[in-house]
Amino acid sequence: MTVNQILSVKGNNVFSIVSTISVYEGLKVMGEKNVGALLVIDDNEIVGILSERDYARKIVLKDKTSKGTLVKDIMGTGIITVKPTDDINFCMGLMSGKRIRHLPVVDNGSVLGVVSIGDIVKAVIEDQQEIIHHLDSYINGTQI
């Protein structure tokens, strides 16, 4: 299964903010869109990701305020992207190895979507269930 197959089911909505808004404003967008992370895009380039985890670790635990801190001061940088043709096992390896939860999907400089660790796990489970079904059919002689 590929990233493109996940996006075809999930959709390719990309929610983003700019780095110069307050963390509070970014959190409001997360709440409105019901997502746990947002791409940070400045001048049509991904410069970071703002996640709930960033807020918890870099604002709350450091006694900062979300209204007095800019997104660029706490966002995750060094963004790793994937292509729509990448395999989900490759994505899982990246996420596990780099300890990240979101991968922007980029093709020819355009952001096509974002896949999360939840999307990848769901796809792997569905893939395994299909394999189990085929093996069960084969073993029981009901395979067509």
Buried (B, 14 or more C-beta within 10 A) or exposed (E): BBBBBBBEEBEBEBBBBBBEBBBBBBBBBBEEEEBBBBBBBBEEEBBBBBBBEBBEEBBEEEEBEBEEBBBBBBBBEEBBBBBBEBEBEBBBEBBEEEEBBBBBBBBEEEBBBBBBBEBBEBBBEEBEEEEEEEEEEEEEEEEE
